[in-house]
Amino acid sequence: MATAVFFHAHPDDEALSTGGTMWLASHAGHRVVLVCATDGSRGETPGLDDGQEPEADRLAEMREAELHAAAGLLGVHRVVMLGYRDSGMAGDPANEDPSCFWQADDLEAAERLAAVLSDEQADLLTCYDANGTYGHPDHIKVHRVGVRAAELAGVGVVYEATLHRDHFRSSMKELMRMAAAAGLDPIREQDQAEFEAELDEGTVGVEGALITHHIDVRTALDAKRAAIRAHVSQIPADSFFVALPHEAFELAFGTEWFIRRGAATGDATSTDLFAALDSE
């Protein structure tokens, strides 16, 4: 069995983007380690009642507790906080905070992560694609730091978690139809239009031709949905995506996509992240 380290930017990113893969790996007998770069203290809190907006330090405590709860549901064996402040979205004044991840020295941050990789004798690492999936500063930084840390620790198998732009472009209308049929309030037309524009502009995810691996996580969806729900400050109980009926949730979250660094690009025909270890 192998040890896989999943490197994420904020609490809840792990559940949304690689939760199914983590659960499957753990239940296949692999050791699963989750490293979170930031404290999530700049996240919005729609899951809290009006007037409950906590100060940054308190929110960081809440989000770390939620992260541990979600990790337990996903079969994670160890959770490591890398110790940086959340940088906020691009253009947020928090981007300039000296303690935030975006301002951290790349090498210093990579050395922190490399220490975990070496301690765990990690066989593989996941980070994000070069644009951080959707351009968030902390996600971009996870890519840079993850790639450098793997080099420092000698981890030869590195995957970039991403979104399949073509899939989301083609499935968005069907997803909205299924949600409406289930009586759910749809995503605001403005938000939907902005997301579709980002897909068209190439600022979210990557084209399918660049993806090397697709992981079918349908058998892990109950655990993935529960892990998403564990982030109660971020995701209200009646959140559109959490409340989706099973078929629609499967369409939105039933596959997780990765790009293996250094591998020939393809059409996502590979279905096992651990198969690459056989050739190492």
Residue frames as qw, qx, qy, qz and C-alpha x, y, z in Angstrom:
[[0.000, 0.887, 0.462, 0.000, 0.00, 0.00, 0.00],
 [0.433, 0.391, 0.027, 0.812, 1.08, 3.58, -0.65],
 [0.203, -0.624, -0.396, 0.642, 0.98, 6.96, 1.07],
 [0.246, 0.604, 0.421, 0.630, -0.78, 9.80, -0.73],
 [0.193, -0.442, -0.314, 0.818, -0.57, 13.43, 0.39],
 [0.164, 0.734, 0.542, 0.375, -3.38, 15.72, -0.75],
 [0.304, -0.226, -0.154, 0.912, -2.36, 19.39, -0.58],
 [0.040, 0.753, 0.589, 0.290, -5.20, 21.92, -0.46],
 [0.167, 0.467, -0.057, 0.866, -5.60, 25.66, 0.02],
 [0.363, -0.305, 0.276, -0.836, -8.53, 26.04, 2.45],
 [0.281, 0.138, 0.888, -0.338, -10.82, 23.92, 4.58],
 [0.649, 0.485, 0.386, -0.441, -13.62, 22.60, 2.29],
 [0.405, 0.637, -0.517, -0.404, -11.41, 22.46, -0.84],
 [0.107, -0.276, 0.955, 0.012, -10.48, 18.88, 0.04],
 [0.477, 0.309, 0.757, -0.323, -14.11, 17.71, 0.11],
 [0.528, 0.691, 0.103, -0.483, -15.19, 19.55, -3.02],
 [0.450, 0.707, -0.459, -0.295, -12.32, 18.70, -5.36],
 [0.415, 0.366, -0.833, 0.010, -10.72, 15.43, -4.19],
 [0.567, -0.298, 0.514, -0.571, -13.02, 14.09, -1.47],
 [0.946, 0.142, 0.025, -0.290, -14.10, 11.05, -3.44],
 [0.682, 0.502, -0.495, 0.194, -10.57, 10.13, -4.46],
 [0.079, -0.510, 0.667, -0.537, -9.39, 10.41, -0.86],
 [0.761, -0.153, 0.383, -0.500, -12.21, 8.18, 0.39],
 [0.931, 0.303, -0.159, -0.124, -11.55, 5.56, -2.29],
 [0.453, 0.567, -0.605, 0.328, -7.81, 5.58, -1.57],
 [0.324, -0.428, 0.631, -0.560, -8.35, 5.16, 2.15],
 [0.846, -0.010, 0.325, -0.423, -10.83, 2.33, 1.67],
 [0.846, 0.430, -0.316, 0.002, -8.41, 0.60, -0.71],
 [0.878, -0.354, -0.109, 0.303, -5.91, 0.46, 2.15],
 [0.513, 0.469, -0.101, 0.712, -3.67, 3.40, 1.27],
 [0.361, -0.525, -0.372, 0.675, -2.53, 5.96, 3.83],
 [0.175, 0.757, 0.366, 0.511, -4.15, 9.33, 3.15],
 [0.398, -0.414, -0.259, 0.777, -2.64, 12.55, 4.50],
 [0.158, 0.863, 0.385, 0.287, -4.30, 15.95, 4.12],
 [0.428, -0.241, -0.112, 0.864, -2.22, 19.13, 4.23],
 [0.101, 0.886, 0.438, 0.112, -4.09, 22.45, 4.33],
 [0.491, 0.345, -0.058, 0.798, -2.10, 25.57, 3.47],
 [0.070, -0.378, 0.113, -0.916, -4.27, 28.21, 5.14],
 [0.055, 0.164, 0.776, -0.607, -6.62, 28.73, 8.04],
 [0.016, -0.522, -0.764, -0.379, -9.59, 29.74, 5.88],
 [0.171, -0.522, -0.483, 0.682, -10.11, 32.89, 7.91],
 [0.125, 0.275, -0.206, -0.931, -11.13, 35.00, 4.89],
 [0.049, -0.266, -0.896, -0.351, -13.95, 32.69, 3.86],
 [0.444, -0.284, -0.117, -0.842, -17.54, 33.86, 3.70],
 [0.067, 0.012, 0.906, -0.418, -19.85, 32.35, 6.30],
 [0.506, -0.130, -0.348, -0.778, -23.27, 31.82, 4.69],
 [0.593, -0.204, -0.779, -0.025, -23.76, 28.77, 6.92],
 [0.245, -0.221, -0.609, 0.722, -23.92, 30.91, 10.06],
 [0.013, -0.804, -0.591, 0.063, -26.96, 32.82, 11.23],
 [0.194, 0.783, 0.074, 0.586, -27.11, 36.56, 10.55],
 [0.358, -0.847, 0.193, -0.343, -25.09, 38.44, 13.12],
 [0.904, -0.370, 0.184, 0.111, -22.78, 35.50, 13.82],
 [0.644, 0.674, -0.229, 0.279, -19.91, 36.70, 11.64],
 [0.774, -0.554, -0.024, 0.306, -16.91, 35.72, 13.81],
 [0.020, -0.893, 0.399, 0.206, -13.58, 37.52, 13.94],
 [0.604, 0.560, -0.553, -0.124, -10.76, 35.99, 11.91],
 [0.015, 0.397, -0.873, 0.281, -9.12, 34.00, 14.72],
 [0.591, 0.059, 0.628, -0.503, -12.42, 32.48, 15.82],
 [0.791, 0.466, -0.075, -0.389, -13.37, 31.64, 12.23],
 [0.386, 0.550, -0.740, -0.001, -9.99, 29.97, 11.75],
 [0.269, -0.202, 0.860, -0.385, -10.68, 27.77, 14.78],
 [0.722, 0.281, 0.371, -0.511, -14.12, 26.87, 13.46],
 [0.703, 0.568, -0.310, -0.294, -12.84, 26.02, 10.03],
 [0.170, 0.465, -0.862, 0.106, -10.03, 23.83, 11.35],
 [0.467, -0.012, 0.766, -0.441, -12.56, 21.89, 13.43],
 [0.759, 0.455, 0.126, -0.448, -14.76, 21.50, 10.36],
 [0.466, 0.607, -0.624, -0.160, -11.75, 20.30, 8.38],
 [0.099, -0.292, 0.922, -0.234, -11.01, 17.58, 10.91],
 [0.635, 0.214, 0.559, -0.489, -14.65, 16.49, 10.89],
 [0.716, 0.576, -0.154, -0.364, -14.68, 16.27, 7.10],
 [0.255, 0.568, -0.783, -0.020, -11.34, 14.47, 7.06],
 [0.390, -0.135, 0.847, -0.335, -12.70, 11.82, 9.41],
 [0.734, 0.403, 0.339, -0.428, -15.62, 11.20, 7.06],
 [0.636, 0.672, -0.326, -0.194, -13.20, 10.79, 4.14],
 [0.982, -0.092, -0.039, 0.162, -10.96, 8.28, 5.90],
 [0.334, 0.783, -0.356, 0.385, -7.99, 10.64, 6.25],
 [0.828, -0.231, -0.396, 0.323, -5.29, 9.32, 8.57],
 [0.478, -0.396, -0.167, 0.766, -3.51, 12.60, 9.34],
 [0.186, 0.912, 0.282, 0.232, -4.33, 16.30, 8.96],
 [0.558, -0.237, -0.052, 0.793, -1.56, 18.92, 8.87],
 [0.127, 0.966, 0.216, -0.057, -2.12, 22.68, 8.90],
 [0.693, 0.340, -0.021, 0.636, 0.76, 24.41, 7.13],
 [0.436, -0.524, -0.339, 0.649, 0.21, 27.55, 9.20],
 [0.174, 0.081, 0.238, 0.952, -0.58, 30.41, 6.83],
 [0.300, 0.461, 0.382, -0.742, -3.37, 32.99, 6.85],
 [0.492, 0.590, 0.625, 0.138, -6.02, 32.84, 4.15],
 [0.293, -0.126, 0.254, 0.913, -5.13, 35.35, 1.41],
 [0.387, 0.601, 0.329, -0.617, -8.68, 36.06, 0.27],
 [0.689, 0.584, 0.411, 0.129, -9.82, 36.32, -3.33],
 [0.542, 0.193, 0.214, 0.789, -7.70, 38.06, -5.96],
 [0.035, 0.594, 0.170, 0.785, -7.70, 41.80, -5.33],
 [0.602, -0.727, -0.327, -0.046, -8.71, 41.50, -1.68],
 [0.051, -0.867, 0.370, -0.329, -6.61, 43.75, 0.61],
 [0.828, -0.439, 0.342, -0.065, -5.82, 40.56, 2.55],
 [0.872, 0.423, -0.052, 0.242, -3.53, 39.61, -0.36],
 [0.294, 0.743, -0.335, 0.500, -1.01, 42.06, 1.13],
 [0.710, -0.647, 0.186, -0.207, -1.04, 40.59, 4.65],
 [0.170, 0.657, -0.732, 0.057, 2.56, 39.47, 5.38],
 [0.427, -0.215, 0.833, -0.280, 1.24, 36.39, 7.19],
 [0.812, 0.346, 0.184, -0.433, -0.94, 35.20, 4.31],
 [0.823, 0.020, 0.516, 0.239, -0.03, 32.30, 2.06],
 [0.581, 0.771, 0.171, 0.195, 0.16, 34.45, -1.07],
 [0.028, 0.938, -0.306, 0.161, 2.94, 36.54, 0.51],
 [0.808, -0.448, 0.369, 0.105, 4.90, 33.55, 1.81],
 [0.057, 0.643, -0.690, -0.328, 8.29, 32.79, 0.32],
 [0.861, 0.217, -0.299, -0.349, 7.77, 29.89, -2.10],
 [0.550, 0.331, -0.731, 0.232, 10.85, 28.01, -0.97],
 [0.161, -0.243, 0.684, -0.669, 10.10, 28.42, 2.74],
 [0.753, 0.041, 0.197, -0.627, 6.55, 27.15, 2.23],
 [0.813, 0.310, -0.461, -0.175, 7.80, 24.30, 0.06],
 [0.277, 0.355, -0.798, 0.402, 10.24, 23.28, 2.76],
 [0.490, -0.134, 0.532, -0.677, 7.36, 23.07, 5.26],
 [0.875, 0.200, -0.013, -0.442, 5.43, 20.80, 2.93],
 [0.634, 0.448, -0.628, 0.046, 8.52, 18.80, 1.98],
 [0.112, -0.359, 0.780, -0.500, 9.09, 18.05, 5.66],
 [0.740, 0.048, 0.396, -0.541, 5.64, 16.42, 5.79],
 [0.823, 0.426, -0.290, -0.239, 6.31, 14.51, 2.57],
 [0.386, 0.479, -0.749, 0.243, 9.60, 13.21, 3.92],
 [0.360, -0.248, 0.691, -0.575, 8.15, 12.35, 7.32],
 [0.804, 0.184, 0.308, -0.475, 5.37, 10.39, 5.64],
 [0.332, -0.216, 0.816, 0.421, 7.67, 8.87, 3.00],
 [0.581, 0.533, 0.243, -0.565, 5.00, 9.98, 0.55],
 [0.553, 0.109, 0.727, 0.392, 4.59, 8.07, -2.69],
 [0.206, 0.516, 0.517, 0.651, 2.46, 10.66, -4.44],
 [0.058, -0.403, -0.312, 0.859, 1.26, 14.23, -4.02],
 [0.203, 0.686, 0.590, 0.375, -1.74, 16.08, -5.38],
 [0.118, -0.366, -0.148, 0.911, -1.89, 19.87, -5.72],
 [0.463, 0.721, 0.367, -0.363, -3.79, 22.06, -8.25],
 [0.655, 0.525, 0.295, 0.457, -3.27, 23.02, -11.87],
 [0.470, 0.080, -0.041, 0.878, -1.13, 26.07, -12.66],
 [0.165, -0.460, -0.173, -0.855, -4.11, 28.44, -12.52],
 [0.128, -0.031, 0.725, -0.676, -5.28, 27.01, -9.22],
 [0.171, 0.440, 0.881, 0.027, -8.41, 25.68, -10.98],
 [0.106, 0.835, 0.503, 0.195, -10.08, 29.10, -10.97],
 [0.329, 0.653, -0.052, 0.680, -7.42, 31.72, -10.29],
 [0.568, -0.814, -0.081, -0.091, -7.63, 32.06, -6.51],
 [0.139, 0.810, -0.521, 0.233, -4.24, 33.30, -5.20],
 [0.557, -0.457, 0.654, -0.230, -3.97, 30.55, -2.58],
 [0.916, 0.224, 0.325, -0.075, -4.79, 27.86, -5.14],
 [0.597, 0.746, -0.252, 0.154, -2.15, 29.16, -7.53],
 [0.142, -0.726, 0.611, -0.281, 0.30, 29.15, -4.62],
 [0.835, -0.180, 0.487, -0.181, -0.61, 25.54, -3.79],
 [0.868, 0.490, 0.016, 0.081, 0.48, 24.59, -7.30],
 [0.337, 0.792, -0.414, 0.296, 3.81, 26.42, -7.04],
 [0.378, -0.596, 0.615, -0.351, 4.60, 25.23, -3.54],
 [0.918, -0.027, 0.345, -0.196, 3.43, 21.68, -4.19],
 [0.816, 0.545, -0.139, 0.131, 5.58, 21.24, -7.27],
 [0.184, 0.737, -0.528, 0.379, 8.65, 22.63, -5.49],
 [0.606, -0.463, 0.534, -0.365, 8.07, 20.54, -2.37],
 [0.974, 0.151, 0.150, -0.079, 7.84, 17.36, -4.42],
 [0.623, 0.647, -0.336, 0.284, 11.21, 18.18, -5.96],
 [0.137, -0.686, 0.557, -0.448, 12.75, 18.83, -2.54],
 [0.693, -0.283, 0.560, -0.354, 11.38, 15.61, -1.05],
 [0.007, 0.296, -0.897, -0.328, 11.98, 13.45, -4.11],
 [0.559, 0.350, 0.666, -0.349, 8.32, 12.61, -4.71],
 [0.153, -0.163, 0.683, 0.695, 8.18, 11.61, -8.36],
 [0.024, -0.476, -0.808, -0.347, 4.44, 11.18, -8.84],
 [0.041, 0.329, 0.297, -0.896, 2.57, 14.48, -8.72],
 [0.114, 0.556, 0.751, 0.337, -1.00, 15.12, -9.82],
 [0.068, 0.023, 0.069, -0.995, -2.74, 18.44, -10.37],
 [0.182, 0.543, 0.786, -0.232, -6.41, 18.40, -9.38],
 [0.051, 0.100, -0.300, -0.947, -8.49, 20.35, -11.86],
 [0.559, 0.438, 0.480, -0.515, -11.95, 20.75, -13.38],
 [0.395, 0.202, 0.748, 0.495, -12.97, 19.36, -16.77],
 [0.152, 0.345, -0.005, -0.926, -14.09, 22.55, -18.50],
 [0.328, 0.009, -0.689, -0.646, -15.84, 20.73, -21.35],
 [0.270, -0.339, -0.896, 0.099, -17.84, 18.58, -18.92],
 [0.049, -0.502, -0.508, 0.699, -19.11, 21.54, -16.94],
 [0.195, 0.259, -0.281, -0.903, -19.91, 23.51, -20.06],
 [0.379, -0.074, -0.769, -0.509, -22.03, 20.67, -21.46],
 [0.362, -0.348, -0.851, 0.152, -23.67, 19.63, -18.20],
 [0.004, -0.072, -0.354, 0.932, -24.63, 23.02, -16.73],
 [0.497, -0.069, -0.234, -0.833, -28.03, 23.25, -18.43],
 [0.671, -0.171, -0.702, -0.167, -28.88, 19.65, -17.57],
 [0.357, -0.124, -0.674, 0.635, -27.87, 20.24, -13.97],
 [0.211, 0.025, 0.177, -0.961, -30.17, 23.27, -13.75],
 [0.615, -0.106, -0.474, -0.621, -33.03, 21.27, -15.29],
 [0.610, -0.168, -0.762, 0.138, -32.61, 18.43, -12.79],
 [0.173, -0.101, -0.539, 0.818, -32.47, 20.86, -9.88],
 [0.381, -0.030, -0.059, -0.922, -35.61, 22.66, -11.02],
 [0.660, -0.138, -0.633, -0.379, -37.42, 19.34, -11.39],
 [0.527, -0.205, -0.722, 0.399, -36.51, 18.59, -7.77],
 [0.283, -0.867, -0.384, -0.143, -38.04, 21.90, -6.66],
 [0.595, -0.402, -0.104, 0.688, -34.74, 23.56, -5.74],
 [0.125, 0.951, 0.025, -0.282, -34.18, 27.26, -6.15],
 [0.812, 0.441, 0.037, 0.381, -31.77, 27.58, -9.06],
 [0.529, -0.272, 0.017, 0.804, -28.42, 29.30, -8.96],
 [0.161, 0.800, 0.132, -0.563, -28.94, 32.99, -9.68],
 [0.724, 0.639, 0.215, 0.147, -28.91, 33.62, -13.42],
 [0.118, 0.938, -0.314, 0.082, -26.12, 36.17, -12.92],
 [0.516, -0.560, 0.648, 0.021, -23.93, 33.65, -11.08],
 [0.820, 0.212, 0.524, 0.095, -24.64, 30.98, -13.68],
 [0.550, 0.826, 0.047, 0.111, -23.83, 33.39, -16.52],
 [0.106, -0.876, 0.470, -0.035, -20.58, 34.44, -14.83],
 [0.680, -0.309, 0.662, 0.066, -19.52, 30.81, -14.36],
 [0.778, 0.464, 0.404, 0.128, -20.33, 29.96, -17.98],
 [0.320, 0.932, -0.155, 0.074, -18.37, 33.04, -19.12],
 [0.361, -0.715, 0.598, 0.019, -15.38, 31.90, -17.06],
 [0.795, 0.041, 0.595, 0.114, -15.58, 28.48, -18.71],
 [0.639, 0.724, 0.218, 0.139, -15.66, 30.10, -22.15],
 [0.101, 0.944, -0.294, 0.106, -12.80, 32.44, -21.29],
 [0.802, 0.240, -0.475, 0.271, -10.67, 29.57, -20.03],
 [0.063, -0.607, 0.481, -0.630, -10.27, 30.91, -16.49],
 [0.727, -0.293, 0.455, -0.423, -11.86, 27.85, -14.84],
 [0.887, 0.004, 0.462, -0.003, -10.45, 24.34, -15.21],
 [0.110, -0.468, 0.676, 0.558, -8.76, 23.01, -18.33],
 [0.697, 0.312, -0.358, -0.538, -9.78, 21.50, -21.64],
 [0.944, -0.143, 0.229, -0.192, -10.38, 17.77, -21.55],
 [0.816, 0.492, -0.249, 0.173, -7.45, 17.08, -23.87],
 [0.138, 0.679, -0.552, 0.465, -5.05, 18.12, -21.09],
 [0.684, -0.432, 0.391, -0.439, -6.47, 15.79, -18.45],
 [0.314, 0.373, -0.872, -0.053, -4.69, 12.47, -17.91],
 [0.159, -0.127, -0.942, 0.268, -6.84, 10.88, -15.18],
 [0.525, -0.347, -0.113, -0.769, -10.52, 10.75, -14.34],
 [0.057, 0.040, -0.915, 0.396, -11.55, 9.07, -11.11],
 [0.509, -0.407, -0.546, -0.526, -15.07, 7.67, -10.90],
 [0.046, 0.138, -0.687, 0.712, -16.09, 8.52, -7.33],
 [0.564, -0.312, -0.345, -0.683, -19.78, 7.64, -7.54],
 [0.732, -0.303, -0.606, 0.077, -19.40, 4.96, -4.86],
 [0.442, -0.149, -0.432, 0.772, -17.90, 7.59, -2.55],
 [0.056, -0.515, -0.251, -0.818, -20.59, 10.25, -3.04],
 [0.581, -0.702, -0.394, -0.125, -22.37, 9.68, 0.27],
 [0.674, -0.422, -0.151, 0.587, -19.09, 10.31, 2.09],
 [0.341, 0.204, 0.181, 0.900, -18.24, 13.25, -0.17],
 [0.241, -0.672, -0.359, -0.601, -21.60, 14.92, 0.39],
 [0.665, -0.669, -0.309, 0.122, -21.30, 14.37, 4.15],
 [0.622, -0.200, -0.038, 0.756, -17.79, 15.86, 4.13],
 [0.113, 0.442, 0.255, 0.852, -19.01, 18.93, 2.23],
 [0.463, -0.718, -0.369, -0.365, -21.81, 19.33, 4.76],
 [0.709, -0.421, -0.325, 0.463, -19.28, 19.14, 7.61],
 [0.328, 0.064, -0.003, 0.943, -18.08, 22.62, 6.59],
 [0.058, -0.719, -0.688, 0.080, -21.13, 24.14, 8.20],
 [0.135, -0.687, -0.092, 0.708, -19.84, 27.73, 8.39],
 [0.051, -0.324, 0.541, 0.775, -19.24, 27.79, 4.64],
 [0.267, -0.089, -0.792, -0.542, -22.06, 25.66, 3.30],
 [0.530, -0.103, 0.324, -0.776, -25.62, 26.09, 4.63],
 [0.454, 0.067, 0.875, -0.153, -27.73, 22.97, 5.11],
 [0.583, 0.639, 0.453, -0.218, -29.99, 24.16, 2.28],
 [0.085, -0.590, 0.501, 0.627, -27.10, 25.02, -0.04],
 [0.713, 0.474, -0.181, -0.484, -28.01, 24.41, -3.67],
 [0.492, 0.458, -0.736, -0.084, -25.23, 21.91, -4.32],
 [0.108, -0.175, 0.895, -0.395, -25.59, 19.99, -1.06],
 [0.567, 0.240, 0.503, -0.606, -29.36, 19.74, -1.55],
 [0.465, 0.367, -0.574, -0.566, -29.12, 18.40, -5.10],
 [0.941, -0.017, 0.173, -0.290, -30.92, 15.09, -5.68],
 [0.740, -0.332, 0.525, 0.258, -28.60, 12.11, -6.09],
 [0.721, 0.465, 0.396, 0.328, -28.64, 12.02, -9.89],
 [0.226, 0.942, -0.005, 0.250, -27.80, 15.72, -10.14],
 [0.472, -0.790, 0.388, 0.049, -25.15, 15.51, -7.41],
 [0.821, -0.050, 0.487, 0.294, -23.61, 12.61, -9.32],
 [0.570, 0.717, 0.224, 0.334, -23.50, 14.69, -12.50],
 [0.019, -0.962, 0.161, -0.221, -21.80, 17.56, -10.68],
 [0.320, -0.738, 0.566, -0.179, -19.44, 15.64, -8.39],
 [0.968, -0.041, 0.219, -0.117, -19.28, 12.02, -9.57],
 [0.839, 0.330, -0.027, 0.431, -15.94, 12.38, -11.34],
 [0.342, -0.870, 0.171, 0.311, -12.71, 13.99, -10.15],
 [0.742, 0.635, -0.019, 0.217, -10.07, 15.02, -12.67],
 [0.563, -0.685, 0.283, 0.365, -6.29, 15.16, -12.50],
 [0.600, 0.747, -0.281, 0.064, -3.30, 15.98, -14.66],
 [0.869, -0.344, 0.087, 0.346, -0.17, 13.94, -14.00],
 [0.007, 0.915, -0.319, -0.248, 2.89, 16.17, -14.18],
 [0.172, -0.545, 0.762, 0.304, 5.38, 14.98, -16.76],
 [0.534, 0.213, 0.817, 0.044, 2.98, 12.58, -18.44],
 [0.039, 0.131, 0.610, 0.781, 1.80, 12.79, -22.02],
 [0.431, 0.176, 0.272, -0.842, -1.51, 14.61, -22.17],
 [0.023, -0.137, -0.947, -0.291, -4.48, 12.57, -23.22],
 [0.441, -0.348, -0.371, -0.739, -8.21, 12.19, -22.99],
 [0.469, -0.381, 0.490, -0.628, -8.43, 11.21, -19.32],
 [0.815, 0.043, -0.512, -0.269, -8.42, 7.47, -19.99],
 [0.412, 0.148, -0.774, 0.457, -6.40, 6.61, -16.86],
 [0.587, -0.585, -0.296, -0.475, -8.52, 5.84, -13.82],
 [0.832, -0.465, -0.214, 0.211, -6.03, 5.00, -11.05],
 [0.011, -0.944, 0.289, -0.159, -3.66, 7.52, -9.47],
 [0.631, -0.576, 0.521, 0.000, -1.67, 4.74, -7.84],
 [0.922, 0.312, 0.194, 0.120, -0.94, 2.76, -11.01],
 [0.388, 0.853, -0.270, 0.222, 1.88, 5.19, -11.82],
 [0.470, -0.710, 0.507, -0.130, 3.78, 3.95, -8.77],
 [0.945, 0.029, 0.319, 0.067, 4.37, 0.60, -10.47],
 [0.713, 0.593, 0.021, 0.373, 6.71, 2.29, -12.95],
 [0.123, -0.929, 0.267, -0.226, 8.61, 4.34, -10.39]]
